[in-house]
Amino acid sequence: MFISEAFAQTAPAAAAGGESSLLTMLPLVLMFVVLYFVMIRPQMKRQKEHKTMIDALAKGDEIVTSGGVLGKVSKLGESYLDIEVAKGVEMQVQRSAVVQVLPKGTIK
């Protein structure tokens, strides 16, 4: 009495095959390509450069750590290195904490 009868409606005819699905996926694919070239690729390049810099460290190099400490490399180890921050004062830091290798003669 209060509820009217519900009649099913026919669905509109589907488009011709995969054309519409390709068009709906295109923006997603384009966004991923842009994301790769804008964010992922430069980050991978920076990581590679940082790894080569850390592998090329040698005794006597002047470095800056991630904490902002400047020092001269005095001993090299597998994953740690000792840096001299002042005469007679040495610190042990992880290799990955090295942010930058300074030109020779920067620290006096």
N, CA, C and O atoms as CSV, one atom per row, in Angstrom:
chain,resi,resn,atom,element,x,y,z
A,1,MET,N,N,0.814,-1.170,0.000
A,1,MET,CA,C,0.000,0.000,0.000
A,1,MET,C,C,0.879,1.264,0.000
A,1,MET,O,O,0.696,2.137,-0.848
A,2,PHE,N,N,1.827,1.369,0.938
A,2,PHE,CA,C,2.705,2.545,0.983
A,2,PHE,C,C,3.933,2.408,0.089
A,2,PHE,O,O,4.557,3.397,-0.297
A,3,ILE,N,N,4.260,1.163,-0.229
A,3,ILE,CA,C,5.459,0.932,-1.036
A,3,ILE,C,C,5.037,0.675,-2.477
A,3,ILE,O,O,4.221,-0.201,-2.762
A,4,SER,N,N,5.626,1.478,-3.388
A,4,SER,CA,C,5.279,1.283,-4.800
A,4,SER,C,C,6.121,0.167,-5.388
A,4,SER,O,O,7.152,-0.193,-4.820
A,5,GLU,N,N,5.711,-0.369,-6.480
A,5,GLU,CA,C,6.444,-1.454,-7.114
A,5,GLU,C,C,7.692,-0.898,-7.783
A,5,GLU,O,O,7.668,0.192,-8.353
A,6,ALA,N,N,8.784,-1.657,-7.708
A,6,ALA,CA,C,10.047,-1.259,-8.329
A,6,ALA,C,C,10.218,-2.019,-9.620
A,6,ALA,O,O,10.042,-3.237,-9.652
A,7,PHE,N,N,10.552,-1.332,-10.665
A,7,PHE,CA,C,10.763,-1.967,-11.962
A,7,PHE,C,C,12.233,-1.823,-12.338
A,7,PHE,O,O,12.817,-0.749,-12.192
A,8,ALA,N,N,12.817,-2.894,-12.816
A,8,ALA,CA,C,14.222,-2.862,-13.231
A,8,ALA,C,C,14.360,-2.115,-14.539
A,8,ALA,O,O,13.529,-2.244,-15.438
A,9,GLN,N,N,15.432,-1.324,-14.635
A,9,GLN,CA,C,15.682,-0.601,-15.871
A,9,GLN,C,C,16.750,-1.342,-16.656
A,9,GLN,O,O,17.610,-2.001,-16.071
A,10,THR,N,N,16.702,-1.241,-17.901
A,10,THR,CA,C,17.718,-1.894,-18.729
A,10,THR,C,C,18.976,-1.041,-18.730
A,10,THR,O,O,18.912,0.188,-18.762
A,11,ALA,N,N,20.109,-1.708,-18.694
A,11,ALA,CA,C,21.398,-1.019,-18.694
A,11,ALA,C,C,21.697,-0.502,-20.088
A,11,ALA,O,O,21.289,-1.109,-21.078
A,12,PRO,N,N,22.413,0.627,-20.174
A,12,PRO,CA,C,22.778,1.124,-21.505
A,12,PRO,C,C,23.746,0.157,-22.184
A,12,PRO,O,O,24.484,-0.567,-21.515
A,13,ALA,N,N,23.737,0.152,-23.465
A,13,ALA,CA,C,24.603,-0.758,-24.221
A,13,ALA,C,C,26.064,-0.416,-23.939
A,13,ALA,O,O,26.429,0.759,-23.895
A,14,ALA,N,N,26.904,-1.442,-23.748
A,14,ALA,CA,C,28.325,-1.255,-23.455
A,14,ALA,C,C,29.044,-0.756,-24.695
A,14,ALA,O,O,28.646,-1.054,-25.821
A,15,ALA,N,N,30.109,0.009,-24.475
A,15,ALA,CA,C,30.900,0.528,-25.590
A,15,ALA,C,C,31.644,-0.624,-26.260
A,15,ALA,O,O,31.687,-1.742,-25.747
A,16,ALA,N,N,32.204,-0.335,-27.370
A,16,ALA,CA,C,32.830,-1.376,-28.184
A,16,ALA,C,C,34.142,-1.851,-27.567
A,16,ALA,O,O,35.195,-1.318,-27.917
A,17,GLY,N,N,34.122,-2.813,-26.681
A,17,GLY,CA,C,35.297,-3.531,-26.200
A,17,GLY,C,C,36.199,-2.760,-25.273
A,17,GLY,O,O,35.730,-2.071,-24.367
A,18,GLY,N,N,37.532,-2.875,-25.501
A,18,GLY,CA,C,38.544,-2.360,-24.590
A,18,GLY,C,C,38.865,-0.901,-24.767
A,18,GLY,O,O,39.729,-0.383,-24.060
A,19,GLU,N,N,38.215,-0.219,-25.671
A,19,GLU,CA,C,38.517,1.182,-25.911
A,19,GLU,C,C,38.278,2.033,-24.678
A,19,GLU,O,O,39.115,2.876,-24.353
A,20,SER,N,N,37.182,1.846,-23.988
A,20,SER,CA,C,36.865,2.656,-22.826
A,20,SER,C,C,37.760,2.298,-21.636
A,20,SER,O,O,38.123,3.174,-20.852
A,21,SER,N,N,38.114,1.028,-21.498
A,21,SER,CA,C,38.985,0.653,-20.385
A,21,SER,C,C,40.390,1.196,-20.590
A,21,SER,O,O,41.066,1.540,-19.620
A,22,LEU,N,N,40.837,1.279,-21.823
A,22,LEU,CA,C,42.149,1.848,-22.117
A,22,LEU,C,C,42.166,3.340,-21.790
A,22,LEU,O,O,43.142,3.851,-21.240
A,23,LEU,N,N,41.097,4.023,-22.126
A,23,LEU,CA,C,41.029,5.456,-21.852
A,23,LEU,C,C,40.943,5.745,-20.358
A,23,LEU,O,O,41.428,6.785,-19.913
A,24,THR,N,N,40.343,4.861,-19.576
A,24,THR,CA,C,40.276,5.085,-18.138
A,24,THR,C,C,41.606,4.781,-17.458
A,24,THR,O,O,41.896,5.361,-16.411
A,25,MET,N,N,42.416,3.899,-18.014
A,25,MET,CA,C,43.714,3.552,-17.435
A,25,MET,C,C,44.823,4.525,-17.853
A,25,MET,O,O,45.851,4.617,-17.183
A,26,LEU,N,N,44.623,5.235,-18.933
A,26,LEU,CA,C,45.652,6.134,-19.458
A,26,LEU,C,C,46.095,7.203,-18.459
A,26,LEU,O,O,47.303,7.389,-18.311
A,27,PRO,N,N,45.211,7.917,-17.767
A,27,PRO,CA,C,45.679,8.914,-16.798
A,27,PRO,C,C,46.498,8.301,-15.659
A,27,PRO,O,O,47.459,8.910,-15.188
A,28,LEU,N,N,46.123,7.112,-15.220
A,28,LEU,CA,C,46.869,6.445,-14.153
A,28,LEU,C,C,48.279,6.084,-14.610
A,28,LEU,O,O,49.241,6.267,-13.864
A,29,VAL,N,N,48.401,5.580,-15.817
A,29,VAL,CA,C,49.709,5.227,-16.369
A,29,VAL,C,C,50.554,6.489,-16.554
A,29,VAL,O,O,51.743,6.489,-16.234
A,30,LEU,N,N,49.958,7.545,-17.059
A,30,LEU,CA,C,50.697,8.801,-17.252
A,30,LEU,C,C,51.175,9.374,-15.918
A,30,LEU,O,O,52.290,9.890,-15.830
A,31,MET,N,N,50.348,9.289,-14.891
A,31,MET,CA,C,50.747,9.794,-13.571
A,31,MET,C,C,51.926,8.992,-13.025
A,31,MET,O,O,52.833,9.571,-12.428
A,32,PHE,N,N,51.931,7.677,-13.217
A,32,PHE,CA,C,53.047,6.858,-12.750
A,32,PHE,C,C,54.331,7.199,-13.490
A,32,PHE,O,O,55.399,7.261,-12.881
A,33,VAL,N,N,54.239,7.422,-14.795
A,33,VAL,CA,C,55.426,7.783,-15.581
A,33,VAL,C,C,56.000,9.114,-15.107
A,33,VAL,O,O,57.214,9.244,-14.947
A,34,VAL,N,N,55.147,10.092,-14.884
A,34,VAL,CA,C,55.605,11.403,-14.396
A,34,VAL,C,C,56.212,11.258,-13.006
A,34,VAL,O,O,57.255,11.848,-12.728
A,35,LEU,N,N,55.584,10.491,-12.139
A,35,LEU,CA,C,56.107,10.258,-10.789
A,35,LEU,C,C,57.487,9.618,-10.839
A,35,LEU,O,O,58.370,9.982,-10.063
A,36,TYR,N,N,57.674,8.672,-11.742
A,36,TYR,CA,C,58.974,8.007,-11.873
A,36,TYR,C,C,60.061,9.000,-12.252
A,36,TYR,O,O,61.126,9.019,-11.636
A,37,PHE,N,N,59.800,9.832,-13.267
A,37,PHE,CA,C,60.829,10.751,-13.738
A,37,PHE,C,C,61.043,11.949,-12.817
A,37,PHE,O,O,62.125,12.537,-12.820
A,38,VAL,N,N,60.043,12.321,-12.034
A,38,VAL,CA,C,60.163,13.490,-11.168
A,38,VAL,C,C,60.706,13.124,-9.786
A,38,VAL,O,O,61.482,13.887,-9.211
A,39,MET,N,N,60.309,11.965,-9.244
A,39,MET,CA,C,60.685,11.637,-7.863
A,39,MET,C,C,61.587,10.414,-7.733
A,39,MET,O,O,62.622,10.493,-7.072
A,40,ILE,N,N,61.233,9.313,-8.328
A,40,ILE,CA,C,61.934,8.054,-8.081
A,40,ILE,C,C,63.317,8.044,-8.722
A,40,ILE,O,O,64.291,7.683,-8.061
A,41,ARG,N,N,63.428,8.427,-9.977
A,41,ARG,CA,C,64.708,8.374,-10.674
A,41,ARG,C,C,65.762,9.305,-10.058
A,41,ARG,O,O,66.896,8.866,-9.869
A,42,PRO,N,N,65.445,10.565,-9.738
A,42,PRO,CA,C,66.459,11.414,-9.104
A,42,PRO,C,C,66.901,10.894,-7.728
A,42,PRO,O,O,68.071,11.020,-7.367
A,43,GLN,N,N,65.967,10.310,-6.960
A,43,GLN,CA,C,66.325,9.767,-5.652
A,43,GLN,C,C,67.286,8.595,-5.805
A,43,GLN,O,O,68.243,8.480,-5.039
A,44,MET,N,N,67.050,7.732,-6.774
A,44,MET,CA,C,67.942,6.600,-7.011
A,44,MET,C,C,69.323,7.093,-7.444
A,44,MET,O,O,70.338,6.505,-7.070
A,45,LYS,N,N,69.362,8.160,-8.223
A,45,LYS,CA,C,70.637,8.725,-8.672
A,45,LYS,C,C,71.428,9.288,-7.488
A,45,LYS,O,O,72.640,9.094,-7.399
A,46,ARG,N,N,70.731,9.994,-6.570
A,46,ARG,CA,C,71.402,10.535,-5.383
A,46,ARG,C,C,71.938,9.424,-4.492
A,46,ARG,O,O,73.040,9.539,-3.955
A,47,GLN,N,N,71.165,8.344,-4.327
A,47,GLN,CA,C,71.619,7.220,-3.513
A,47,GLN,C,C,72.871,6.589,-4.109
A,47,GLN,O,O,73.795,6.233,-3.378
A,48,LYS,N,N,72.904,6.449,-5.424
A,48,LYS,CA,C,74.063,5.866,-6.094
A,48,LYS,C,C,75.299,6.758,-5.915
A,48,LYS,O,O,76.391,6.257,-5.646
A,49,GLU,N,N,75.132,8.068,-6.062
A,49,GLU,CA,C,76.251,8.998,-5.879
A,49,GLU,C,C,76.766,8.957,-4.441
A,49,GLU,O,O,77.976,8.998,-4.219
A,50,HIS,N,N,75.857,8.876,-3.460
A,50,HIS,CA,C,76.253,8.820,-2.049
A,50,HIS,C,C,77.037,7.547,-1.764
A,50,HIS,O,O,78.020,7.582,-1.025
A,51,LYS,N,N,76.619,6.433,-2.334
A,51,LYS,CA,C,77.304,5.161,-2.116
A,51,LYS,C,C,78.709,5.203,-2.707
A,51,LYS,O,O,79.652,4.725,-2.076
A,52,THR,N,N,78.868,5.764,-3.905
A,52,THR,CA,C,80.200,5.847,-4.511
A,52,THR,C,C,81.096,6.784,-3.705
A,52,THR,O,O,82.294,6.533,-3.579
A,53,MET,N,N,80.528,7.868,-3.154
A,53,MET,CA,C,81.315,8.780,-2.325
A,53,MET,C,C,81.805,8.075,-1.061
A,53,MET,O,O,82.966,8.226,-0.678
A,54,ILE,N,N,80.937,7.313,-0.418
A,54,ILE,CA,C,81.305,6.612,0.811
A,54,ILE,C,C,82.339,5.529,0.527
A,54,ILE,O,O,83.263,5.333,1.316
A,55,ASP,N,N,82.192,4.828,-0.590
A,55,ASP,CA,C,83.156,3.783,-0.941
A,55,ASP,C,C,84.523,4.361,-1.285
A,55,ASP,O,O,85.534,3.677,-1.132
A,56,ALA,N,N,84.572,5.611,-1.747
A,56,ALA,CA,C,85.825,6.234,-2.157
A,56,ALA,C,C,86.534,6.967,-1.013
A,56,ALA,O,O,87.573,7.586,-1.241
A,57,LEU,N,N,85.997,6.912,0.211
A,57,LEU,CA,C,86.655,7.587,1.335
A,57,LEU,C,C,88.040,7.004,1.577
A,57,LEU,O,O,88.252,5.797,1.465
A,58,ALA,N,N,88.968,7.877,1.907
A,58,ALA,CA,C,90.345,7.452,2.179
A,58,ALA,C,C,90.854,8.188,3.414
A,58,ALA,O,O,90.285,9.195,3.835
A,59,LYS,N,N,91.926,7.670,3.979
A,59,LYS,CA,C,92.531,8.298,5.148
A,59,LYS,C,C,93.028,9.689,4.757
A,59,LYS,O,O,93.683,9.859,3.728
A,60,GLY,N,N,92.710,10.678,5.589
A,60,GLY,CA,C,93.130,12.049,5.327
A,60,GLY,C,C,92.056,12.904,4.678
A,60,GLY,O,O,92.218,14.120,4.580
A,61,ASP,N,N,90.965,12.298,4.232
A,61,ASP,CA,C,89.869,13.079,3.646
A,61,ASP,C,C,89.194,13.915,4.721
A,61,ASP,O,O,89.038,13.470,5.858
A,62,GLU,N,N,88.797,15.119,4.361
A,62,GLU,CA,C,88.061,15.987,5.273
A,62,GLU,C,C,86.586,15.863,4.948
A,62,GLU,O,O,86.184,16.011,3.794
A,63,ILE,N,N,85.767,15.588,5.979
A,63,ILE,CA,C,84.361,15.254,5.750
A,63,ILE,C,C,83.435,16.058,6.658
A,63,ILE,O,O,83.869,16.673,7.632
A,64,VAL,N,N,82.155,16.038,6.316
A,64,VAL,CA,C,81.091,16.590,7.149
A,64,VAL,C,C,80.118,15.442,7.406
A,64,VAL,O,O,79.729,14.731,6.479
A,65,THR,N,N,79.723,15.261,8.683
A,65,THR,CA,C,78.765,14.212,9.017
A,65,THR,C,C,77.344,14.774,8.978
A,65,THR,O,O,77.144,15.980,8.840
A,66,SER,N,N,76.370,13.886,9.101
A,66,SER,CA,C,74.973,14.320,9.074
A,66,SER,C,C,74.625,15.169,10.287
A,66,SER,O,O,73.644,15.912,10.254
A,67,GLY,N,N,75.408,15.075,11.355
A,67,GLY,CA,C,75.190,15.904,12.535
A,67,GLY,C,C,75.867,17.260,12.445
A,67,GLY,O,O,75.725,18.084,13.348
A,68,GLY,N,N,76.607,17.503,11.359
A,68,GLY,CA,C,77.266,18.788,11.167
A,68,GLY,C,C,78.680,18.829,11.709
A,68,GLY,O,O,79.277,19.903,11.773
A,69,VAL,N,N,79.238,17.684,12.104
A,69,VAL,CA,C,80.598,17.629,12.647
A,69,VAL,C,C,81.587,17.559,11.493
A,69,VAL,O,O,81.443,16.744,10.582
A,70,LEU,N,N,82.603,18.435,11.545
A,70,LEU,CA,C,83.661,18.419,10.553
A,70,LEU,C,C,84.854,17.679,11.134
A,70,LEU,O,O,85.169,17.827,12.315
A,71,GLY,N,N,85.512,16.890,10.311
A,71,GLY,CA,C,86.676,16.165,10.791
A,71,GLY,C,C,87.484,15.581,9.658
A,71,GLY,O,O,87.084,15.610,8.495
A,72,LYS,N,N,88.645,15.045,10.033
A,72,LYS,CA,C,89.546,14.424,9.080
A,72,LYS,C,C,89.569,12.928,9.362
A,72,LYS,O,O,89.723,12.519,10.513
A,73,VAL,N,N,89.419,12.113,8.338
A,73,VAL,CA,C,89.385,10.661,8.499
A,73,VAL,C,C,90.757,10.184,8.954
A,73,VAL,O,O,91.769,10.456,8.309
A,74,SER,N,N,90.778,9.450,10.103
A,74,SER,CA,C,92.042,8.931,10.602
A,74,SER,C,C,92.131,7.411,10.484
A,74,SER,O,O,93.222,6.877,10.288
A,75,LYS,N,N,91.016,6.712,10.597
A,75,LYS,CA,C,91.001,5.252,10.445
A,75,LYS,C,C,89.752,4.862,9.682
A,75,LYS,O,O,88.693,5.466,9.851
A,76,LEU,N,N,89.884,3.851,8.844
A,76,LEU,CA,C,88.754,3.346,8.074
A,76,LEU,C,C,88.438,1.926,8.498
A,76,LEU,O,O,89.344,1.116,8.695
A,77,GLY,N,N,87.166,1.622,8.638
A,77,GLY,CA,C,86.718,0.278,8.941
A,77,GLY,C,C,85.657,-0.147,7.943
A,77,GLY,O,O,85.341,0.578,7.000
A,78,GLU,N,N,85.108,-1.344,8.167
A,78,GLU,CA,C,84.083,-1.873,7.274
A,78,GLU,C,C,82.839,-0.981,7.250
A,78,GLU,O,O,82.394,-0.561,6.182
A,79,SER,N,N,82.279,-0.692,8.432
A,79,SER,CA,C,81.072,0.128,8.479
A,79,SER,C,C,81.242,1.373,9.352
A,79,SER,O,O,80.334,2.201,9.424
A,80,TYR,N,N,82.378,1.514,10.008
A,80,TYR,CA,C,82.656,2.678,10.847
A,80,TYR,C,C,83.959,3.316,10.412
A,80,TYR,O,O,84.802,2.673,9.787
A,81,LEU,N,N,84.115,4.587,10.749
A,81,LEU,CA,C,85.392,5.258,10.534
A,81,LEU,C,C,85.647,6.212,11.691
A,81,LEU,O,O,84.716,6.726,12.310
A,82,ASP,N,N,86.905,6.435,11.967
A,82,ASP,CA,C,87.308,7.356,13.031
A,82,ASP,C,C,87.690,8.669,12.378
A,82,ASP,O,O,88.438,8.703,11.401
A,83,ILE,N,N,87.157,9.759,12.940
A,83,ILE,CA,C,87.507,11.072,12.426
A,83,ILE,C,C,88.143,11.880,13.548
A,83,ILE,O,O,87.749,11.780,14.710
A,84,GLU,N,N,89.123,12.672,13.180
A,84,GLU,CA,C,89.787,13.557,14.132
A,84,GLU,C,C,89.116,14.916,14.025
A,84,GLU,O,O,89.190,15.573,12.987
A,85,VAL,N,N,88.458,15.335,15.105
A,85,VAL,CA,C,87.741,16.608,15.095
A,85,VAL,C,C,88.591,17.737,15.671
A,85,VAL,O,O,88.338,18.907,15.384
A,86,ALA,N,N,89.590,17.403,16.474
A,86,ALA,CA,C,90.555,18.365,17.011
A,86,ALA,C,C,91.828,17.579,17.300
A,86,ALA,O,O,91.837,16.351,17.211
A,87,LYS,N,N,92.896,18.282,17.643
A,87,LYS,CA,C,94.145,17.575,17.934
A,87,LYS,C,C,93.958,16.652,19.128
A,87,LYS,O,O,93.641,17.093,20.233
A,88,GLY,N,N,94.160,15.357,18.883
A,88,GLY,CA,C,94.046,14.374,19.948
A,88,GLY,C,C,92.620,13.950,20.274
A,88,GLY,O,O,92.424,13.134,21.174
A,89,VAL,N,N,91.616,14.476,19.571
A,89,VAL,CA,C,90.218,14.112,19.827
A,89,VAL,C,C,89.680,13.366,18.601
A,89,VAL,O,O,89.582,13.924,17.508
A,90,GLU,N,N,89.337,12.096,18.811
A,90,GLU,CA,C,88.800,11.286,17.719
A,90,GLU,C,C,87.393,10.819,18.053
A,90,GLU,O,O,87.064,10.567,19.212
A,91,MET,N,N,86.575,10.708,17.026
A,91,MET,CA,C,85.213,10.207,17.163
A,91,MET,C,C,85.035,9.053,16.187
A,91,MET,O,O,85.636,9.022,15.113
A,92,GLN,N,N,84.190,8.103,16.589
A,92,GLN,CA,C,83.862,7.012,15.690
A,92,GLN,C,C,82.443,7.226,15.172
A,92,GLN,O,O,81.510,7.389,15.958
A,93,VAL,N,N,82.281,7.227,13.851
A,93,VAL,CA,C,80.977,7.440,13.232
A,93,VAL,C,C,80.735,6.361,12.179
A,93,VAL,O,O,81.668,5.714,11.702
A,94,GLN,N,N,79.481,6.187,11.836
A,94,GLN,CA,C,79.139,5.254,10.764
A,94,GLN,C,C,79.491,5.871,9.425
A,94,GLN,O,O,79.453,7.090,9.255
A,95,ARG,N,N,79.832,5.016,8.483
A,95,ARG,CA,C,80.151,5.514,7.139
A,95,ARG,C,C,78.949,6.220,6.515
A,95,ARG,O,O,79.105,7.213,5.804
A,96,SER,N,N,77.753,5.703,6.783
A,96,SER,CA,C,76.557,6.280,6.169
A,96,SER,C,C,76.244,7.676,6.704
A,96,SER,O,O,75.433,8.389,6.114
A,97,ALA,N,N,76.873,8.081,7.815
A,97,ALA,CA,C,76.641,9.408,8.383
A,97,ALA,C,C,77.417,10.488,7.640
A,97,ALA,O,O,77.189,11.676,7.872
A,98,VAL,N,N,78.320,10.104,6.760
A,98,VAL,CA,C,79.093,11.085,5.996
A,98,VAL,C,C,78.192,11.692,4.929
A,98,VAL,O,O,77.601,10.984,4.113
A,99,VAL,N,N,78.100,13.015,4.953
A,99,VAL,CA,C,77.236,13.728,4.017
A,99,VAL,C,C,78.019,14.324,2.862
A,99,VAL,O,O,77.542,14.360,1.729
A,100,GLN,N,N,79.229,14.793,3.157
A,100,GLN,CA,C,79.992,15.519,2.146
A,100,GLN,C,C,81.478,15.331,2.390
A,100,GLN,O,O,81.930,15.278,3.534
A,101,VAL,N,N,82.234,15.231,1.305
A,101,VAL,CA,C,83.691,15.226,1.369
A,101,VAL,C,C,84.148,16.618,0.955
A,101,VAL,O,O,83.833,17.089,-0.138
A,102,LEU,N,N,84.897,17.272,1.845
A,102,LEU,CA,C,85.336,18.641,1.600
A,102,LEU,C,C,86.653,18.646,0.830
A,102,LEU,O,O,87.389,17.660,0.867
A,103,PRO,N,N,86.959,19.740,0.135
A,103,PRO,CA,C,88.266,19.854,-0.530
A,103,PRO,C,C,89.382,19.896,0.520
A,103,PRO,O,O,89.179,20.355,1.643
A,104,LYS,N,N,90.543,19.415,0.136
A,104,LYS,CA,C,91.703,19.377,1.037
A,104,LYS,C,C,92.037,20.794,1.515
A,104,LYS,O,O,92.018,21.743,0.732
A,105,GLY,N,N,92.340,20.920,2.802
A,105,GLY,CA,C,92.726,22.197,3.368
A,105,GLY,C,C,91.559,23.044,3.853
A,105,GLY,O,O,91.768,24.187,4.259
A,106,THR,N,N,90.354,22.530,3.823
A,106,THR,CA,C,89.202,23.291,4.268
A,106,THR,C,C,89.222,23.449,5.788
A,106,THR,O,O,88.947,24.530,6.308
A,107,ILE,N,N,89.547,22.365,6.497
A,107,ILE,CA,C,89.592,22.396,7.958
A,107,ILE,C,C,91.005,22.794,8.382
A,107,ILE,O,O,91.991,22.197,7.951
A,108,LYS,N,N,91.081,23.822,9.243
A,108,LYS,CA,C,92.412,24.273,9.699
A,108,LYS,C,C,92.487,24.260,11.186
A,108,LYS,O,O,93.522,24.605,11.756
